[in-house]
């Protein structure tokens, strides 16, 4: 008998196309890229990149949301980077690290807004 699927995520995943810029910390030739997210939660995000990032790399993300005029800055650790288009596009899974209270409040708003919108379409 198959075991029932157990959800590993601690936070609700929200599918939004917020804009972000990111930079790998400690890289001698830092790449500062602009991209958009595929999905986000209070625990991390998934985004597309034109540069591969190494697993466990520390990345600084500046996220632009409709909840603040300015962007929020969050650090995270790369959990996985998969090549999606040969040598051109990579999908990056990033887990947030030590999120400050103001940024955490914005992530909570994103989750509430996304959940309310999903509930209204049911």
Phi, psi and omega in degrees: 000136179287143175283144177293147179295133178249120179293127180268340184290140178269339185231152178296132179271128181247130181263104181222158179250051177293150179272143175219157166237151184215158179211132177284128180282142175082000179281131182298324175246083186295135177262122177248103187249152171250136182208189172227153182278154173267319175200162184213153172214178177292344182264342182171192180208166178235129181216165178264149182219151173264001178233136177289143176243140181284145175302140181075004176292143177269126185234138173259128182242132170253112187254129178259121180232164177285359184271346179219149176292322179265170175275162174253147180252127181225141174260150178206169180246132179289120176272324184198146175223113182250136176286125180257322175234122188316111176070008184234315186229135181234146176255125186247129172258123185235129176259128180294150181230126175049064182284123178295157185303317182296317179292323177298321178297321177294318178298323177295321178296318178301315180296313180299314180298314180296319179293316180298319179294318179294320180294327182286341179269352181284000000 
